Amino acid sequence: MNTFMEKYSPKYAPATECLAKDRDELLTFYDFPAEHWVHLRTTNPIESAFATIRLRHRRTKGNGSAKACRVMILKLAQSAQRNWRKLNGQDKIILILQGNKFVDGLLLNAA
């Protein structure tokens, strides 16, 4: 990133200043296992999970009481979760929770 900053800061000073200011947050991505990167790149994981619920809720228009609405949402979510795929590298989640460090997607001190 230093090479990038040196090359482009004269021409794009505001943009490179913004990158330099938020550098730690931008590079946090690499502190996770490489298998998780594909999941971390998504911009809104919640939207796809609720797309089925939103569609059905709009179609029913008047779905009765608040309790009936909550039950319908619960059942739709349970039905939708059967099609969700598991995280890549799900076995590495326990390593993260145990406090192990990853550098550039690789486990630090893997021995």
C-alpha positions, 0 to 999 in steps of 0.5 A: 500500500505504501507504493500505491500511496507514493505513486498516486498521492501527488495526483489524487491527494484527497483520495490517498489521504482518505485511504491513509486515514482508514488504513487499519480498517481497510486492511482488517480484512486480511486478519481473517482466514483466506477461506472467509474472504469471499463471505466478507466481501459481500456488502449486505448479507442481511438483504438476501436472507430476508428477500423471501420474507419480504416478497411473501409479506408483500404478496399477502398484503393483509396477513392478519394480526401481528402474531400471525405476521410474526409466525409467518416470518418465522416459518418463512425464515426456517424454510429459507435457511434450508437453502443457505450454504455453509461458510467456507472454512467454517472449522476456522471460526473456532480458531478466531474465537480462541484468539488465534491470529491470522496474517494475510489469511494464514494462521500465525504460528500454526505449529 
